[in-house]
């Protein structure tokens, strides 16, 4: 045998084209196409999302800086507060060493929640039907 499994008959090849499947595919959404092709409109949409996320991060950074940065300032301005004891532990140790962690976790939770909302708003703009 020479490797021909058909017994010497010539095998005709058929070309398979996915043209019908491509024709049935819906036309892409203009906003998605702008994003995929990195057009100026798509670039503006992405920059808007980045700006929103950056603004959120900066606002919450200010909350953390004000919240935790004000405590040492308070202890310097009012030494009696810095020397106060609660359950035998100095108040500054409790506030900065123990209670700051739930505060930071809360700010982190808020950031994630609001960042996801920004992304959902962005997705809603992209998926919005043109009308």
Secondary structure by P-SEA (a helix, b strand, c coil): cccccccccbbbbbbbbaaaaaaacccccaaaaaaaaccaaaaaaaaaaaaaaaaaaaaaaaaaaaaaaaaaaaaaacccccccccccccccccccccaaaaaaaaaaaaaaaaaaaaaaaaaaaaacccc
